[in-house]
Amino acid sequence: MKKLLLLLLGIVVSSVFLGCSSKKVFEPKDVKDDWAYYGKATSTIVDVASDSAMLESREVLLRDRLLDVKIDESYRLLGSSDGWVLSSTIDGKLKIDFIADKTLTKSFNLKKTIAAASIQNDILAVLFANNDMALYSISQNSLLVQVQGTPSIAVDSRIVNPYFMNDLVLFLTLDGKIVIVNSESKKKLRTTIVSTDDNFNNVIYFNVVDNKLIAATSTKILSMAAKEIRVSYEVRDIVSLEKEIFITTKEGEVISLTPDLQVNAKIKFPFAHFLGLIIHNDKLYILEKQGYLIEVSKDLQTHTIYEVDIDDGFVFEADKLFYVKDEYITLE
């Protein structure tokens, strides 16, 4: 009996190590050279929002510059909006710092954990961690409207802040929906479903492309105008131009889509694990986990692969740079 147990244990251990050793990784054969443009950042990135990052120094990094604003201890970065930097604590304290004058700050005690928030003029839009939504008057420090949501058990860390379109506020929810609220009438107008997955179903991307609302969860992309179109992809990253959408997928694909989500072109890099995507000078630059920077023509017909030296850590995509932990890779 003892020999049988040892044999079974040996089989299990061998299976585990065999599974680990057989895991496929991206191993390109046509690497051109080392990428020459990189440097050391002023501080390590310790938190990332959808449009900004926080350094270990508590300073805030936007896509185009480092701000003279510091996030208070115990606060996490929510993002920047309408000239303000927003941050919050786990118990619902929210602080906004004016970028142009760091002495101008306002604080709110909303008493619930905040997932995302944005500002337009005097309106503060907040998405809570329990998926409730609310609008507040900044000057009056008062609640304008509240909309109840459905709690989500598990979410992707890529949470999108509320989006303002004139007097409309679009909440990109934690359960795969777009909830549209009119800030003037203070009423919910419409709810649109992006995806119906049970977990990790929050909206991770939103933009307007060619007059169409484009939203994505980690498994579904929605194009919404006169009609709604949905396609399924395991999305890693998504960026857009005026009339074109580019995505990278968990399957190692890079795909160009029209605003109606029709495929223009695609290319696949087997077993690639993409960390970030930037469009610059009509080329796509894709950072890969094993230490590669892939430069792809916008039509996806040609590509060049370079080696880069990266460590594990937070990745933040700026206009022309990838920040990884305490280093950056610049594209020019």
C-alpha positions as CSV (number, residue, x, y, z in Angstrom):
1,M,0.0,0.0,0.0
2,K,2.9,2.4,0.9
3,K,4.6,1.6,-2.4
4,L,1.3,2.3,-4.3
5,L,0.9,5.7,-2.5
6,L,4.5,6.6,-3.4
7,L,4.0,5.6,-7.0
8,L,0.8,7.7,-7.2
9,L,2.6,10.7,-5.6
10,G,5.4,10.3,-8.1
11,I,2.9,10.4,-11.0
12,V,1.2,13.5,-9.7
13,V,4.5,15.3,-9.1
14,S,5.8,14.3,-12.5
15,S,2.6,15.5,-14.1
16,V,2.9,18.9,-12.4
17,F,6.5,19.4,-13.5
18,L,5.7,18.1,-17.0
19,G,2.8,20.6,-17.3
20,C,5.0,23.4,-16.2
21,S,7.9,22.5,-18.4
22,S,5.7,22.1,-21.5
23,K,4.1,25.5,-21.1
24,K,4.6,27.3,-24.4
25,V,6.0,30.8,-24.6
26,F,6.7,33.3,-27.4
27,E,10.0,32.4,-29.0
28,P,10.5,34.4,-32.3
29,K,13.2,33.3,-34.7
30,D,13.4,36.6,-36.6
31,V,14.6,39.0,-33.9
32,K,16.3,42.0,-35.6
33,D,18.2,43.6,-32.7
34,D,18.0,45.0,-29.2
35,W,15.7,48.0,-28.9
36,A,18.0,51.0,-28.3
37,Y,15.6,53.6,-26.8
38,Y,15.0,53.1,-23.1
39,G,15.8,54.7,-19.7
40,K,15.3,54.7,-16.0
41,A,12.2,56.3,-14.6
42,T,12.3,58.7,-11.7
43,S,10.3,56.3,-9.4
44,T,8.6,52.9,-9.5
45,I,5.0,52.7,-10.7
46,V,2.9,51.3,-7.8
47,D,-0.7,51.9,-9.1
48,V,-2.3,52.3,-12.6
49,A,-5.6,53.8,-13.6
50,S,-7.1,53.9,-17.1
51,D,-5.4,57.2,-18.0
52,S,-2.7,57.7,-15.4
53,A,-0.3,56.1,-13.0
54,M,0.9,56.7,-9.5
55,L,4.6,56.5,-8.7
56,E,6.2,55.2,-5.4
57,S,6.8,58.9,-4.7
58,R,3.0,59.4,-4.8
59,E,3.4,61.6,-7.8
60,V,0.9,61.3,-10.7
61,L,2.0,60.4,-14.2
62,L,-0.2,61.3,-17.2
63,R,0.2,60.0,-20.7
64,D,2.1,63.2,-21.7
65,R,3.7,64.5,-18.5
66,L,4.5,64.1,-14.8
67,L,2.2,66.3,-12.6
68,D,3.1,68.4,-9.6
69,V,0.4,66.6,-7.6
70,K,0.9,63.9,-5.0
71,I,-1.7,61.4,-3.8
72,D,-2.2,61.2,0.0
73,E,-1.1,58.1,1.9
74,S,-3.9,55.5,2.1
75,Y,-5.5,56.9,-1.0
76,R,-5.5,55.1,-4.4
77,L,-5.5,56.8,-7.8
78,L,-8.8,56.9,-9.7
79,G,-7.5,58.9,-12.6
80,S,-7.6,62.5,-14.0
81,S,-10.6,64.3,-15.4
82,D,-11.5,67.8,-16.5
83,G,-8.3,69.3,-15.0
84,W,-8.6,67.3,-11.7
85,V,-6.8,64.3,-10.2
86,L,-9.1,62.0,-8.3
87,S,-8.2,59.6,-5.5
88,S,-10.0,57.7,-2.8
89,T,-9.7,55.5,0.2
90,I,-11.2,52.0,0.7
91,D,-13.9,53.4,3.1
92,G,-15.3,55.9,0.5
93,K,-13.3,59.2,1.2
94,L,-12.8,60.9,-2.2
95,K,-10.3,63.7,-2.9
96,I,-10.0,65.9,-6.0
97,D,-6.8,68.0,-6.6
98,F,-6.8,70.7,-9.2
99,I,-3.9,70.2,-11.6
100,A,-3.3,73.9,-12.4
101,D,-3.3,74.9,-8.7
102,K,-2.4,72.2,-6.3
103,T,-3.6,74.3,-3.3
104,L,-7.2,73.9,-4.7
105,T,-8.6,70.6,-3.4
106,K,-12.0,69.3,-2.4
107,S,-13.0,66.2,-0.3
108,F,-16.1,64.1,-0.1
109,N,-17.1,61.3,2.3
110,L,-19.2,58.9,0.2
111,K,-19.0,56.1,2.8
112,K,-18.7,53.3,0.2
113,T,-15.7,51.9,-1.7
114,I,-15.3,53.7,-5.0
115,A,-14.4,51.9,-8.2
116,A,-14.3,54.8,-10.7
117,A,-15.1,58.5,-10.9
118,S,-15.0,61.4,-13.4
119,I,-15.7,65.2,-13.4
120,Q,-17.3,67.6,-15.8
121,N,-17.8,71.2,-14.7
122,D,-19.7,70.9,-11.4
123,I,-20.8,67.3,-11.8
124,L,-18.9,64.4,-10.1
125,A,-19.9,61.0,-11.5
126,V,-19.1,58.0,-9.2
127,L,-19.2,54.2,-9.9
128,F,-19.1,52.4,-6.6
129,A,-17.5,49.0,-6.0
130,N,-21.0,47.5,-5.4
131,N,-21.9,48.7,-8.9
132,D,-24.2,51.5,-7.7
133,M,-23.9,54.8,-9.6
134,A,-24.3,58.4,-8.5
135,L,-24.0,62.1,-9.6
136,Y,-23.0,64.8,-7.1
137,S,-22.7,68.6,-7.2
138,I,-19.1,69.5,-6.4
139,S,-19.9,73.1,-5.3
140,Q,-22.9,72.0,-3.1
141,N,-21.3,68.8,-2.0
142,S,-24.7,67.2,-2.5
143,L,-26.2,64.1,-4.1
144,L,-28.1,64.7,-7.4
145,V,-29.1,61.3,-8.5
146,Q,-28.4,57.7,-7.5
147,V,-28.9,54.5,-9.6
148,Q,-28.8,51.1,-8.1
149,G,-26.6,48.5,-9.8
150,T,-26.1,44.7,-9.5
151,P,-23.1,43.7,-7.5
152,S,-20.4,41.8,-9.3
153,I,-18.4,39.1,-7.4
154,A,-15.1,39.4,-9.4
155,V,-13.9,42.1,-11.7
156,D,-11.0,42.8,-14.1
157,S,-8.6,45.4,-12.7
158,R,-9.1,47.5,-15.8
159,I,-12.0,49.6,-14.7
160,V,-13.2,52.5,-16.9
161,N,-14.2,55.9,-15.4
162,P,-17.6,57.4,-16.3
163,Y,-17.8,59.2,-19.6
164,F,-19.4,62.5,-20.2
165,M,-21.2,63.4,-23.5
166,N,-22.7,66.9,-23.0
167,D,-25.5,66.4,-20.5
168,L,-25.3,62.6,-20.7
169,V,-23.2,60.5,-18.3
170,L,-22.3,57.0,-19.4
171,F,-21.5,54.6,-16.6
172,L,-19.3,51.7,-17.7
173,T,-20.4,49.2,-15.1
174,L,-18.8,46.3,-13.3
175,D,-21.3,43.8,-14.7
176,G,-20.8,44.5,-18.5
177,K,-23.3,47.3,-19.1
178,I,-23.5,50.9,-20.3
179,V,-25.9,52.9,-18.1
180,I,-26.8,56.3,-19.5
181,V,-28.0,59.0,-17.1
182,N,-29.1,62.5,-18.0
183,S,-27.5,65.0,-15.6
184,E,-30.0,67.7,-16.4
185,S,-33.2,65.7,-15.8
186,K,-31.4,63.5,-13.3
187,K,-33.0,60.3,-14.8
188,K,-31.6,57.0,-16.1
189,L,-32.4,56.9,-19.8
190,R,-31.1,53.6,-21.0
191,T,-29.1,50.5,-20.2
192,T,-27.2,48.6,-22.9
193,I,-25.6,45.2,-22.3
194,V,-22.0,44.7,-23.6
195,S,-21.5,41.2,-22.2
196,T,-23.4,38.7,-19.9
197,D,-20.5,36.8,-18.5
198,D,-20.8,35.9,-14.8
199,N,-17.4,37.1,-13.6
200,F,-14.6,39.5,-14.7
201,N,-17.3,41.1,-16.9
202,N,-16.7,44.8,-16.2
203,V,-16.2,47.2,-19.2
204,I,-12.4,47.6,-19.7
205,Y,-12.6,50.1,-22.7
206,F,-14.8,52.8,-24.0
207,N,-14.5,55.4,-26.8
208,V,-16.4,57.0,-29.6
209,V,-15.1,55.9,-33.0
210,D,-16.6,57.3,-36.3
211,N,-19.8,58.4,-34.3
212,K,-20.2,54.9,-32.9
213,L,-19.9,54.0,-29.2
214,I,-17.3,51.3,-28.8
215,A,-17.2,49.4,-25.5
216,A,-15.4,46.2,-24.6
217,T,-15.2,43.7,-21.7
218,S,-12.4,41.1,-21.6
219,T,-14.5,38.8,-23.8
220,K,-16.8,41.0,-25.9
221,I,-16.7,44.1,-28.0
222,L,-19.8,46.3,-28.7
223,S,-20.3,48.8,-31.5
224,M,-23.5,50.9,-30.9
225,A,-25.1,53.5,-33.1
226,A,-28.4,53.0,-35.0
227,K,-27.9,49.3,-34.4
228,E,-25.9,47.2,-31.9
229,I,-23.1,44.8,-33.1
230,R,-21.2,42.5,-30.8
231,V,-18.2,40.2,-31.5
232,S,-16.4,37.9,-29.2
233,Y,-12.6,38.2,-28.6
234,E,-10.4,37.4,-25.6
235,V,-9.2,41.0,-25.4
236,R,-5.8,42.0,-24.0
237,D,-5.6,45.6,-25.2
238,I,-7.7,47.8,-27.4
239,V,-6.9,51.2,-29.0
240,S,-8.5,53.2,-31.7
241,L,-7.9,55.8,-34.4
242,E,-10.6,58.0,-36.2
243,K,-12.0,55.0,-38.2
244,E,-10.1,52.0,-37.1
245,I,-9.9,49.8,-34.0
246,F,-6.9,47.6,-33.0
247,I,-7.0,44.8,-30.5
248,T,-4.5,42.3,-29.2
249,T,-5.9,39.0,-27.9
250,K,-4.9,36.3,-25.4
251,E,-4.4,34.0,-28.3
252,G,-1.5,36.2,-29.6
253,E,-3.5,37.9,-32.3
254,V,-3.3,41.5,-33.5
255,I,-6.5,42.4,-35.3
256,S,-7.7,45.6,-37.1
257,L,-11.4,46.2,-37.0
258,T,-13.7,48.7,-38.7
259,P,-16.1,50.7,-36.4
260,D,-18.7,48.1,-37.4
261,L,-16.4,45.4,-36.0
262,Q,-15.6,43.9,-39.4
263,V,-12.1,42.5,-39.7
264,N,-9.7,44.5,-41.9
265,A,-6.6,42.4,-41.2
266,K,-5.1,40.2,-38.6
267,I,-1.7,38.7,-37.7
268,K,-0.8,36.1,-35.1
269,F,2.2,35.7,-32.9
270,P,1.9,32.1,-31.4
271,F,2.0,31.9,-27.6
272,A,2.6,35.7,-27.3
273,H,1.5,37.3,-24.0
274,F,0.9,40.9,-24.8
275,L,1.5,43.5,-22.0
276,G,0.7,46.8,-23.8
277,L,-0.2,48.4,-27.2
278,I,0.6,51.9,-28.5
279,I,-0.1,53.4,-31.9
280,H,2.7,55.9,-33.0
281,N,3.6,57.3,-36.4
282,D,1.2,54.9,-38.3
283,K,2.7,51.8,-36.6
284,L,1.7,49.6,-33.8
285,Y,4.1,48.9,-31.0
286,I,3.3,45.9,-28.8
287,L,5.1,44.9,-25.7
288,E,5.5,41.2,-25.1
289,K,6.1,39.5,-21.7
290,Q,9.2,37.5,-22.6
291,G,11.0,40.7,-23.4
292,Y,10.2,41.7,-27.0
293,L,8.9,44.8,-28.6
294,I,6.9,44.1,-31.8
295,E,6.7,46.9,-34.4
296,V,3.8,46.2,-36.8
297,S,2.7,48.3,-39.8
298,K,-0.8,49.7,-39.5
299,D,-2.1,47.4,-42.3
300,L,-0.6,44.4,-40.3
301,Q,1.3,43.3,-43.4
302,T,4.9,43.6,-42.0
303,H,6.5,43.5,-38.7
304,T,9.9,43.7,-37.0
305,I,10.7,42.2,-33.6
306,Y,13.3,43.7,-31.1
307,E,14.5,42.5,-27.8
308,V,13.9,44.6,-24.7
309,D,14.9,44.1,-21.1
310,I,11.8,44.3,-18.8
311,D,11.0,43.1,-15.3
312,D,7.6,42.1,-13.9
313,G,5.6,45.0,-12.6
314,F,2.9,47.6,-13.4
315,V,2.8,48.5,-17.1
316,F,1.6,52.0,-18.2
317,E,1.2,53.1,-21.8
318,A,2.0,56.8,-22.4
319,D,1.8,58.6,-25.7
320,K,5.2,57.4,-26.9
321,L,6.5,55.3,-24.0
322,F,5.9,52.1,-22.2
323,Y,6.6,52.4,-18.5
324,V,7.4,49.1,-16.8
325,K,8.0,49.2,-13.1
326,D,10.9,51.7,-12.8
327,E,12.0,51.8,-16.4
328,Y,10.6,53.1,-19.7
329,I,10.9,52.1,-23.3
330,T,10.5,55.1,-25.7
331,L,9.4,54.7,-29.3
332,E,11.6,57.5,-30.7
